[in-house]
Amino acid sequence: MLVAQALPANPAPPPASTFPTSFAPAPGLPGALVPPPPGALQVIEDPNALAWTTRTQKYDAKLGDVEAKFSFGLTNVSKDTVTISGVHTSCGCTVAQLPSQPWVLKPGDHGEIGVTVDLRGKSGNLTKTATVTSSVGSIPLMVQISIPRIDPKQLKMTENDRTRNMQVAAVDRQAVFRGECVTCHVVPTIGKVGKDLYVAACAVCHEGEHRASMVPNLRALNKPTDATYWNQWVNEGRVGSLMPAFASKNGGILSPNQVKTLVAYLAGPFQDEPKSSPTPAGAPAAPAVPVRLPVTQ
């Protein structure tokens, strides 16, 4: 049986610990409260506080593009200040730029967030994201990039083209990974490891039909080689020569795993393979193409 009880005219307020608060229970002390750490971002979900020009962009890359840049415009249309504390991207090849960090936007403030995607060593269709962390919630931004696939076998290069490209590489050895050189020196390496990567990245120059006079035949080196030797050459190349640094951390195109598998092949199975540099079947041996290198200190 239910018994109704009259409530007092002036009910006592509930205990202080039951009032809504942004404080959190202190570890090991049930019911005790501690303030949030200094500088902590208090998130109040309000997806309409920021008005965006767009949150999805597309880009059709052209042959030789090494990066794609995007700009996302936004305006604080709310009555309160909005703080953007950072941007988290989906991978290391995508970088976001904020005007400041943290970025504080007062009501009516407008600005842009830049997003840059490194296209080196990539082909096909890419989708990358950049998630904005703010005081009004997390906002995902997305970029979609189409990179053309090129079959180097369908390309023809004249002796003048080849000589000009090598002269450019003599001044800037990393130029081999940009412009029209991408089709022969970048695209074939995509997704390759070990011996297949050697054929695509190394043999194209060191065992090529038109090997330049200063480019050595790696199968006929008159010096001992081991993993340390190959690791240095693949990662760093050589200043003052045509040899670029292949590691992505040094401006090259190979991921750490690709470098690891290439070095393992060069220090292992490569040593037991024939020491001569074969000429492609049906192709006459061509004289080496001389290139004058710049004088370095």
N, C-alpha and C positions, 0 to 999 in steps of 0.2 A: 504494500500500500504506500503510495506516495504522500508525503507530508509536506505541505507548502510552508515555507518560512518567510516571514516578512524581512525585507532588506532594510538595513539602517538608512536613515535619510541622507546621511553623508558617509558613504562607504569609504573605508580606508584605502589609500592607494596600494597597488600591488607592490611586492618587494622590489627594491631597486634593480636587482639582478634580472628581473623579467622585462625591463624596459628594452625596446629595440636599441641596439648599439652596434657599432662597427668594431668593438673590442672583441678579442678572442679569449677563450679559457686559457689560463696559465697552465703549462705542462705540470702534471703531478698535483695540481691543486683544484679539485672539482669546484666549479662555480666561481672561482676567482677570475678576475679580468685583468688583461694587460693591454696597453695601446698597441696599434700596429707599428712596425718598425719605421723610423724616420724616412721620408721620401717614398714610402710605399704608395702605389697608384690605386686609389679607390675607384673601382669600376662600377659605373651606373649604366646599365644597358639602355642605350638610346640610339638605335641605328639611324634615326632620321636627323640626328644632330649635325652630321656632316653631309653636305651636298657635293657629289662628285661629278666632274665632267664626263667621266666614264670609269668603270672598274674592270673593263676587259678591253685589251687592245690586240691587234694583229699586225704582223709585219712579214712581208715577202722579201727575204734576203736575196741579194745579188751575188754573183760570183766574185769572190775575193773579199766579201764582208767578213770582218773579224769580230764584230760586236754589233748588237742591236740596242738602241737606246729608246726609252719610253719616258713619258712624263704624265703623271696623273694629277690633275688639278682638283682642289677641294676648297670648300668654304664652310666656315662654322655658321650655320643658320639658326643655332639655338640661342637662348638667352643667357647661357652659362659659358664659362671658359672651358675649353676642351684641351686636354694635354695628351700628346702623342709621345709615348716613351720609347718606341723603337719599331723596327720592321724586321720580321723573320722571313728569310727567303727559303725556297724549297731545296736549293742545292748551292754548292760553292761557286758555281759558274754564274750565279745571279747575285747582283749587288744592288742594294737600295741606298739612296742618299736622301737624308732629311736636311732641311735648312739649319736645324739645330737639334740637339738631343739633351734633354727633352725639348719637344717643340710645343710651345704654349700658344693656342689660338684663342683670342678673345672673340666675343660675338661680332660677326661680320668679317673677321680676318680671313684672308685668302692666301693660298700658297700652292706649292707643287711638290710632289714626291717623285724623285727620279729612280728609274730602274734600268740597269744595264746587264745584258746577257752576253757572255763570252761565247762566240760561235765557232771558235777554232776546234777543228777535229770533229765537227758535227755535221749531219745531213738529215734530210727528211723533215718531218713535222715535230716540233717541240712545243711543250706546254710547261710554263714555269709560273710559280705563284710567289707573291710577296704579301704576307699577312701583317697588317698594321695593328699594333697594340696601343690602345688609347683608353682614356677615362670614360669613354662611352661604349666600350666593347672592342672586340676584335673584328677587323674588316679585311676580307681577302681581296686582293687584286690579282689579276691573271693576265699573262701575255702568251700569245700563240704565234709561233714563228715557223715559216716554211722555208727550208734551205734546199736549193736545187741539188739533185744527185747528178754527178758528172762521171762518165766513163772515160778515163784517160786514153784508152785504146782508140777512141774515136777522134782524138786530137792530133794535129800535125804541127810540128814546130820546125821552122827553117833554121839554118845555121846562124843567120843574123839574129833571130829571136833568141837562140840558145846563148850566143856570145853576149848579147845585151843583158840577159838575165844573170849570167855569171858575173858580169861586171858590176851589176847592182848588188849582188850578193857579196862581192869583194869589199864593198863599202859598208854594207849592212848585212851581216851573215844571217840575221833572223828574217830578212826579206823573203826568203824562200817559203815562208809560211803565209805570205800575203799576196794579194793581187792574183794575176793569172797563174802564178806558181802553185796556187792552192790545188789546182786540178791534178797535178802530178805528185806533189809532195805532202799534201794533207789528206785529201779525199781517200786515196788508197789505204791509208793507215787506220781508218775508222773501224773500230771493233777488232782489230788484228792484235795478236800476241805472239810471242816466241818467234819461231822460224818464219811464219807468215808475215809478221811485222818486219823482220829483217828484209825480206824480199821487197816489201812495199816501201819501207822508209830508208833502208841503207843500200840495198843492191841497185836501186834505181840510179844512184850516182856512182857507187864504188865498183859496180859490175856492169854499168851501162855501156851501150854501144859507143856513146860519145863521151866517155869518161875524160874529164879535164886532166891536163898533165900533172897538176899538183894534187889531184885527188888520188890517194893511194888505193891499191888493190888490197883489201883487208885479208885476203887469203894468201898473201905473199909478203907479210910483214917480217922484217928481219930483226925481231925483238920478241922477248917473252911477253905473253899477255895472260892476265887472269881476271877474275871478277872485279877487283879493285880498279884495274886499268880500264876495263870496258865501262864500268859504272861512272868513272870520271868523264870519259869521252861522251857518253850518251847524255849524261845530265848537263854537262857544262860546255861541250864542244871545245873550240879553241879560238881565242881572240886573235885577230889578224889573219885568219884563214877563211875558207868557204864553209868550214864546219860549224853549223849552228848548235845552240843548246837545245836539245830535244825535250827536256823535262818541262812540264807546264809551269812549274814554280820558277823557272828561269826564262819564261817567255816562249817556250816551245809548245808542242802539241800533244805530247804523250803523258798519260796519267801515270801516277806512281806504280800502278800494277803493270802497265805496259812496259815501263822502264825496267821493272824487276824481271819480267819474263824475257825481255830482249837481252838483258845482261846475262841471264841464266843460259840462254841459247848460245850467245857468243863465247861464254866461258866454258861451255860444255860440248854439245853435239857439233857445233860449228868447227871446233878444233880438229875433229876427225873426218871432216868432209874434204873433197878434193881441193888442192891448194891453188888450182888455176881458176881464172875468171872466164867462164864460158861465153862465147859469142852466140847470140840468138840464132836458131836454125834458119838458114836461108838468107841471113843478113851478112854482108861483107864487113870485115873489120874496118873500122873507121879510125883515122888518126885522132890523137888527143887534141882537144881544143885548148890552146894556150890562153891564159888570162893573167894580166899583170895585177898583182895585189898591191894595195897601198902600203906605204912604209909605216911601220908601227914602232913606237918607242919601247 
